[in-house]
Amino acid sequence: MKEKDRILSLHPDLRLCVEKLKEEHAKLDKDWDILVVSGHRTREEQDDCVRRKVSKCMWPNSAHNQVQSLGVDLQGVRDGKLIGSPEAEKICKEIATRLLKIAVDLGISLRWGGDFKRVDLPHFELAKEWDAIKRDQKKLIKGATR
């Protein structure tokens, strides 16, 4: 899936935040870009993420499984390749600082995976929307694709 399609798979509020972040980032003189690594994940994609230990959440228990996706993973890339550790952590924190500010300015409740008890630095999710859905198993399953 192309990055444009991953962006289009996002909930409109999340998409707005990400597009604004990418727009602002393009104006900075950085030697790296921001890549939308993951937006919506199908059941097969989510199962694969669990197998590869990229996620601990089984389908449909990830914000990525909802249509439109309530979760997004963002990482830094340089010359078309993901930036690895230890620089990746610094870049994820920079992305988080800027994206969370954008969300606050837009009045959107965004939660960062770096603030979770289990650290997930590339991950962001729409907090209010995801919290409301995951409390109701019927909504959880209805909002996800198989």
Short mmCIF file of the C-alpha atoms (twelve columns), coordinates in Angstrom:
data_MODEL
# 
_entry.id   MODEL 
# 
loop_
_atom_site.group_PDB 
_atom_site.id 
_atom_site.type_symbol 
_atom_site.label_atom_id 
_atom_site.label_alt_id 
_atom_site.label_comp_id 
_atom_site.label_asym_id 
_atom_site.label_seq_id 
_atom_site.Cartn_x 
_atom_site.Cartn_y 
_atom_site.Cartn_z 
_atom_site.pdbx_PDB_model_num 
ATOM 1   C CA . MET A 1   0.000   0.000   0.000  1 
ATOM 2   C CA . LYS A 2   1.318   3.437   -0.896 1 
ATOM 3   C CA . GLU A 3   1.721   6.144   1.732  1 
ATOM 4   C CA . LYS A 4   -1.079  8.196   0.140  1 
ATOM 5   C CA . ASP A 5   -3.452  5.247   0.639  1 
ATOM 6   C CA . ARG A 6   -2.315  4.823   4.250  1 
ATOM 7   C CA . ILE A 7   -3.064  8.509   4.869  1 
ATOM 8   C CA . LEU A 8   -6.490  8.176   3.222  1 
ATOM 9   C CA . SER A 9   -7.251  5.202   5.512  1 
ATOM 10  C CA . LEU A 10  -7.088  7.484   8.570  1 
ATOM 11  C CA . HIS A 11  -10.030 9.001   10.440 1 
ATOM 12  C CA . PRO A 12  -10.505 12.580  9.131  1 
ATOM 13  C CA . ASP A 13  -9.273  14.198  12.378 1 
ATOM 14  C CA . LEU A 14  -6.163  12.030  12.447 1 
ATOM 15  C CA . ARG A 15  -5.588  12.631  8.731  1 
ATOM 16  C CA . LEU A 16  -5.821  16.400  9.284  1 
ATOM 17  C CA . CYS A 17  -3.180  16.262  12.026 1 
ATOM 18  C CA . VAL A 18  -0.825  14.102  9.942  1 
ATOM 19  C CA . GLU A 19  -1.223  16.205  6.795  1 
ATOM 20  C CA . LYS A 20  -0.546  19.393  8.764  1 
ATOM 21  C CA . LEU A 21  2.529   17.773  10.363 1 
ATOM 22  C CA . LYS A 22  3.897   16.699  6.976  1 
ATOM 23  C CA . GLU A 23  3.194   20.155  5.537  1 
ATOM 24  C CA . GLU A 24  5.019   21.888  8.412  1 
ATOM 25  C CA . HIS A 25  7.880   19.381  8.272  1 
ATOM 26  C CA . ALA A 26  8.403   20.074  4.561  1 
ATOM 27  C CA . LYS A 27  9.140   23.726  5.446  1 
ATOM 28  C CA . LEU A 28  11.922  22.736  7.860  1 
ATOM 29  C CA . ASP A 29  15.485  22.193  6.752  1 
ATOM 30  C CA . LYS A 30  15.732  18.567  7.870  1 
ATOM 31  C CA . ASP A 31  17.710  15.802  6.192  1 
ATOM 32  C CA . TRP A 32  14.894  13.332  6.902  1 
ATOM 33  C CA . ASP A 33  11.189  13.028  6.084  1 
ATOM 34  C CA . ILE A 34  8.172   11.674  7.943  1 
ATOM 35  C CA . LEU A 35  6.640   8.443   6.654  1 
ATOM 36  C CA . VAL A 36  3.177   7.114   7.496  1 
ATOM 37  C CA . VAL A 37  4.236   3.517   8.128  1 
ATOM 38  C CA . SER A 38  0.823   2.216   9.106  1 
ATOM 39  C CA . GLY A 39  -2.764  3.454   9.017  1 
ATOM 40  C CA . HIS A 40  -5.664  1.013   8.756  1 
ATOM 41  C CA . ARG A 41  -4.781  -2.673  9.161  1 
ATOM 42  C CA . THR A 42  -6.949  -5.553  7.996  1 
ATOM 43  C CA . ARG A 43  -7.269  -8.678  10.119 1 
ATOM 44  C CA . GLU A 44  -4.473  -10.346 8.149  1 
ATOM 45  C CA . GLU A 45  -2.194  -7.325  8.501  1 
ATOM 46  C CA . GLN A 46  -2.877  -7.088  12.239 1 
ATOM 47  C CA . ASP A 47  -2.203  -10.813 12.715 1 
ATOM 48  C CA . ASP A 48  1.063   -10.371 10.805 1 
ATOM 49  C CA . CYS A 49  2.052   -7.442  13.068 1 
ATOM 50  C CA . VAL A 50  1.461   -9.644  16.120 1 
ATOM 51  C CA . ARG A 51  3.509   -12.483 14.592 1 
ATOM 52  C CA . ARG A 52  6.377   -10.080 13.887 1 
ATOM 53  C CA . LYS A 53  6.029   -8.613  17.429 1 
ATOM 54  C CA . VAL A 54  5.301   -5.153  16.003 1 
ATOM 55  C CA . SER A 55  2.017   -5.191  17.943 1 
ATOM 56  C CA . LYS A 56  0.671   -7.040  20.967 1 
ATOM 57  C CA . CYS A 57  -2.963  -6.361  20.033 1 
ATOM 58  C CA . MET A 58  -4.933  -9.099  18.333 1 
ATOM 59  C CA . TRP A 59  -7.549  -8.062  15.759 1 
ATOM 60  C CA . PRO A 60  -9.882  -6.127  16.293 1 
ATOM 61  C CA . ASN A 61  -8.283  -4.730  19.467 1 
ATOM 62  C CA . SER A 62  -6.028  -2.167  17.791 1 
ATOM 63  C CA . ALA A 63  -6.954  1.403   16.933 1 
ATOM 64  C CA . HIS A 64  -5.508  0.570   13.490 1 
ATOM 65  C CA . ASN A 65  -8.314  -1.942  12.826 1 
ATOM 66  C CA . GLN A 66  -11.159 0.552   12.711 1 
ATOM 67  C CA . VAL A 67  -12.447 1.984   9.440  1 
ATOM 68  C CA . GLN A 68  -11.402 4.849   9.308  1 
ATOM 69  C CA . SER A 69  -8.255  4.068   11.297 1 
ATOM 70  C CA . LEU A 70  -8.049  5.658   14.727 1 
ATOM 71  C CA . GLY A 71  -4.327  4.860   14.893 1 
ATOM 72  C CA . VAL A 72  -1.283  5.831   12.864 1 
ATOM 73  C CA . ASP A 73  2.410   4.935   13.027 1 
ATOM 74  C CA . LEU A 74  4.912   7.578   11.928 1 
ATOM 75  C CA . GLN A 75  8.652   7.197   11.520 1 
ATOM 76  C CA . GLY A 76  11.567  9.158   10.142 1 
ATOM 77  C CA . VAL A 77  13.068  8.191   6.791  1 
ATOM 78  C CA . ARG A 78  16.245  9.271   5.080  1 
ATOM 79  C CA . ASP A 79  17.028  8.428   1.462  1 
ATOM 80  C CA . GLY A 80  13.946  6.182   1.368  1 
ATOM 81  C CA . LYS A 81  15.024  4.051   4.351  1 
ATOM 82  C CA . LEU A 82  13.674  3.992   7.901  1 
ATOM 83  C CA . ILE A 83  16.057  5.667   10.328 1 
ATOM 84  C CA . GLY A 84  17.329  3.165   12.884 1 
ATOM 85  C CA . SER A 85  18.304  3.413   16.531 1 
ATOM 86  C CA . PRO A 86  19.491  5.383   18.392 1 
ATOM 87  C CA . GLU A 87  18.500  8.285   16.123 1 
ATOM 88  C CA . ALA A 88  15.013  6.827   15.552 1 
ATOM 89  C CA . GLU A 89  14.014  7.431   19.186 1 
ATOM 90  C CA . LYS A 90  15.070  11.085  19.019 1 
ATOM 91  C CA . ILE A 91  13.154  11.575  15.770 1 
ATOM 92  C CA . CYS A 92  10.017  9.847   17.133 1 
ATOM 93  C CA . LYS A 93  10.085  12.222  20.112 1 
ATOM 94  C CA . GLU A 94  10.471  15.226  17.800 1 
ATOM 95  C CA . ILE A 95  7.563   14.027  15.658 1 
ATOM 96  C CA . ALA A 96  5.469   13.521  18.813 1 
ATOM 97  C CA . THR A 97  6.196   17.002  20.144 1 
ATOM 98  C CA . ARG A 98  5.126   18.625  16.899 1 
ATOM 99  C CA . LEU A 99  2.120   16.375  16.199 1 
ATOM 100 C CA . LEU A 100 0.713   16.679  19.731 1 
ATOM 101 C CA . LYS A 101 0.975   20.487  19.504 1 
ATOM 102 C CA . ILE A 102 -0.873  20.440  16.180 1 
ATOM 103 C CA . ALA A 103 -3.610  18.276  17.723 1 
ATOM 104 C CA . VAL A 104 -3.981  20.628  20.713 1 
ATOM 105 C CA . ASP A 105 -4.164  23.648  18.387 1 
ATOM 106 C CA . LEU A 106 -6.912  21.885  16.387 1 
ATOM 107 C CA . GLY A 107 -8.794  20.753  19.511 1 
ATOM 108 C CA . ILE A 108 -8.221  17.068  18.720 1 
ATOM 109 C CA . SER A 109 -7.589  14.587  21.540 1 
ATOM 110 C CA . LEU A 110 -4.495  12.660  20.460 1 
ATOM 111 C CA . ARG A 111 -2.569  10.127  22.547 1 
ATOM 112 C CA . TRP A 112 1.046   9.159   21.876 1 
ATOM 113 C CA . GLY A 113 2.357   5.604   22.263 1 
ATOM 114 C CA . GLY A 114 5.480   6.996   23.942 1 
ATOM 115 C CA . ASP A 115 3.285   7.920   26.895 1 
ATOM 116 C CA . PHE A 116 1.884   4.406   27.307 1 
ATOM 117 C CA . LYS A 117 3.174   2.072   30.016 1 
ATOM 118 C CA . ARG A 118 4.551   -0.058  27.193 1 
ATOM 119 C CA . VAL A 119 6.494   2.233   24.934 1 
ATOM 120 C CA . ASP A 120 5.323   2.492   21.306 1 
ATOM 121 C CA . LEU A 121 7.133   5.593   20.027 1 
ATOM 122 C CA . PRO A 122 5.851   5.640   16.403 1 
ATOM 123 C CA . HIS A 123 2.164   5.210   17.419 1 
ATOM 124 C CA . PHE A 124 -0.544  7.874   17.813 1 
ATOM 125 C CA . GLU A 125 -4.284  7.408   18.289 1 
ATOM 126 C CA . LEU A 126 -7.450  9.452   18.641 1 
ATOM 127 C CA . ALA A 127 -7.950  9.046   22.385 1 
ATOM 128 C CA . LYS A 128 -11.635 9.876   22.889 1 
ATOM 129 C CA . GLU A 129 -12.838 7.962   19.843 1 
ATOM 130 C CA . TRP A 130 -10.742 4.869   20.532 1 
ATOM 131 C CA . ASP A 131 -11.590 4.790   24.251 1 
ATOM 132 C CA . ALA A 132 -15.325 4.973   23.460 1 
ATOM 133 C CA . ILE A 133 -15.154 2.148   20.907 1 
ATOM 134 C CA . LYS A 134 -12.974 -0.294  22.829 1 
ATOM 135 C CA . ARG A 135 -15.392 -0.222  25.798 1 
ATOM 136 C CA . ASP A 136 -18.136 -1.701  23.586 1 
ATOM 137 C CA . GLN A 137 -17.294 -5.069  21.962 1 
ATOM 138 C CA . LYS A 138 -20.095 -4.696  19.383 1 
ATOM 139 C CA . LYS A 139 -18.783 -1.302  18.224 1 
ATOM 140 C CA . LEU A 140 -15.234 -2.666  18.263 1 
ATOM 141 C CA . ILE A 141 -16.070 -5.514  15.916 1 
ATOM 142 C CA . LYS A 142 -18.524 -3.503  13.783 1 
ATOM 143 C CA . GLY A 143 -15.934 -0.777  13.151 1 
ATOM 144 C CA . ALA A 144 -13.224 -3.203  12.078 1 
ATOM 145 C CA . THR A 145 -12.855 -4.980  8.768  1 
ATOM 146 C CA . ARG A 146 -12.339 -8.719  8.567  1 
# 
